[in-house]
């Protein structure tokens, strides 16, 4: 197995970055951007996925990394919930929800795989 030297090389971080970028693009829409609370909350949650993966990796300690990965997974779940709210108030379309939700599912799968790997070490 290849040793990962930088958090940017982690597939989970890359997918979480893609999710965050897409969420940020959705929140730039005029109606969405006027709802400061939801706008800020979903942006913070999306960013938190990448931030927690990076912070945990940089700890250099597997149990701590696993703990931060679990926080990243929770943040991805928060994004999913907030996406439904954005759909319900017509800030995003069903298609936009589907794409963002799929990105969050993919990120969570990669995060879960890393947690399982770390727990088996």
GIZIBEL-V501298 format. One record per residue. N is the residue number from 1. RES is the residue in three letters. PSI is psi as a letter, one per 30 degrees, with the letter a starting at -180 (NA if undefined). Layout:
n->N res->RES psi->PSI
n->N res->RES psi->PSI
This chain:
n->1 res->UNK psi->k
n->2 res->UNK psi->k
n->3 res->UNK psi->k
n->4 res->UNK psi->k
n->5 res->UNK psi->f
n->6 res->UNK psi->k
n->7 res->UNK psi->f
n->8 res->UNK psi->f
n->9 res->UNK psi->f
n->10 res->UNK psi->k
n->11 res->UNK psi->e
n->12 res->UNK psi->e
n->13 res->UNK psi->e
n->14 res->UNK psi->e
n->15 res->UNK psi->e
n->16 res->UNK psi->e
n->17 res->UNK psi->e
n->18 res->UNK psi->e
n->19 res->UNK psi->e
n->20 res->UNK psi->e
n->21 res->UNK psi->e
n->22 res->UNK psi->e
n->23 res->UNK psi->e
n->24 res->UNK psi->e
n->25 res->UNK psi->e
n->26 res->UNK psi->e
n->27 res->UNK psi->f
n->28 res->UNK psi->f
n->29 res->UNK psi->k
n->30 res->UNK psi->e
n->31 res->UNK psi->e
n->32 res->UNK psi->e
n->33 res->UNK psi->f
n->34 res->UNK psi->f
n->35 res->UNK psi->i
n->36 res->UNK psi->e
n->37 res->UNK psi->e
n->38 res->UNK psi->e
n->39 res->UNK psi->e
n->40 res->UNK psi->e
n->41 res->UNK psi->e
n->42 res->UNK psi->e
n->43 res->UNK psi->e
n->44 res->UNK psi->e
n->45 res->UNK psi->e
n->46 res->UNK psi->e
n->47 res->UNK psi->e
n->48 res->UNK psi->e
n->49 res->UNK psi->e
n->50 res->UNK psi->e
n->51 res->UNK psi->e
n->52 res->UNK psi->e
n->53 res->UNK psi->e
n->54 res->UNK psi->e
n->55 res->UNK psi->e
n->56 res->UNK psi->e
n->57 res->UNK psi->e
n->58 res->UNK psi->f
n->59 res->UNK psi->f
n->60 res->UNK psi->g
n->61 res->UNK psi->j
n->62 res->UNK psi->e
n->63 res->UNK psi->e
n->64 res->UNK psi->e
n->65 res->UNK psi->e
n->66 res->UNK psi->e
n->67 res->UNK psi->e
n->68 res->UNK psi->e
n->69 res->UNK psi->e
n->70 res->UNK psi->e
n->71 res->UNK psi->e
n->72 res->UNK psi->e
n->73 res->UNK psi->e
n->74 res->UNK psi->e
n->75 res->UNK psi->e
n->76 res->UNK psi->e
n->77 res->UNK psi->e
n->78 res->UNK psi->e
n->79 res->UNK psi->e
n->80 res->UNK psi->e
n->81 res->UNK psi->e
n->82 res->UNK psi->f
n->83 res->UNK psi->e
n->84 res->UNK psi->e
n->85 res->UNK psi->e
n->86 res->UNK psi->e
n->87 res->UNK psi->e
n->88 res->UNK psi->f
n->89 res->UNK psi->g
n->90 res->UNK psi->h
n->91 res->UNK psi->f
n->92 res->UNK psi->l
n->93 res->UNK psi->l
n->94 res->UNK psi->e
n->95 res->UNK psi->e
n->96 res->UNK psi->e
n->97 res->UNK psi->e
n->98 res->UNK psi->e
n->99 res->UNK psi->e
n->100 res->UNK psi->e
n->101 res->UNK psi->e
n->102 res->UNK psi->e
n->103 res->UNK psi->e
n->104 res->UNK psi->e
n->105 res->UNK psi->e
n->106 res->UNK psi->e
n->107 res->UNK psi->e
n->108 res->UNK psi->e
n->109 res->UNK psi->e
n->110 res->UNK psi->e
n->111 res->UNK psi->e
n->112 res->UNK psi->e
n->113 res->UNK psi->e
n->114 res->UNK psi->e
n->115 res->UNK psi->e
n->116 res->UNK psi->e
n->117 res->UNK psi->e
n->118 res->UNK psi->e
n->119 res->UNK psi->f
n->120 res->UNK psi->f
n->121 res->UNK psi->NA
